[in-house]
């Protein structure tokens, strides 16, 4: 949260796993062969964080590979 996130080029975004389950933060969408090419946190244990700096404008969807219904979007201008 929030979703979507609006930031400017050069912004660093940090995700925190505030859940009791493991998750990922993976660019793209479930079933897309290019998923994870822009960023992929790997497994995030409860309490773990992952940061990504966005150096180009664009719309960056992401999801959890373990729970593909968990989605979000980062919009960089």
N, C-alpha and C positions, 0 to 999 in steps of 0.2 A: 504494500500500500504506500502511496496512492497508485492508482492505475487509470490512465497512463501517467508516466512521469515525464515532465517537460523540463529540459535542461539546455544549456548552451554548449557549443563545441568546447572541448577541453575539460568538461565536468567529469568528476569521478563519482560514481555511484557505488554505494556499499549496500549489499543485501545482508541481512542477519536472519539466520534460521531461529525464529522464536517458537518453533513448534517442538513437540516431543518426538517427532519422526525425522528421519533423514530425508534430504531433498537435494535437488540440483538447481542451478540457474544456468540454462542452456539456451543460446541464441537460436532463433528459428521456431519451428513448430513440429509437433509430433508427426512422424512419417515423411518429413522433408529430408531428402538426402544431404542437403547442405547444413542441416542443424549442427550447431556446435562449432562451426568454422570461425565465427566472429569471437565468441567467448563461450567458455564452459567451466563452471566452477568445480566439476567433479562432485563427489559426495560431500555434502555439508551436514555434519553432525549437529544435533541440537546445540545452540549457542554459537556455532561457527559463523564466520563472515566471509564474504567474497566481494572484491572490489573490481570495477572495470572503468577505465578512462575512455571516453568517447572523443575521438579526434576528428571525426567527420560528421556533417549533418546527415540526418536520415531517420527512418522509422525502424526501430529494432524490436521485433517481437521476441519473447523468450518464454520458456516453459520449464517445468520440472520433468525430467525424463522418467522418474519413478511414479509420478502422478500427473499424467499429461493434461488433465483437466485444469491444472493450476497454471495459469498463463498471465502474462503481463506485457506491457509495451513501454519502451523508452523512446521518446521523441526528442531528437537533438536538432537545434536550429543554430 
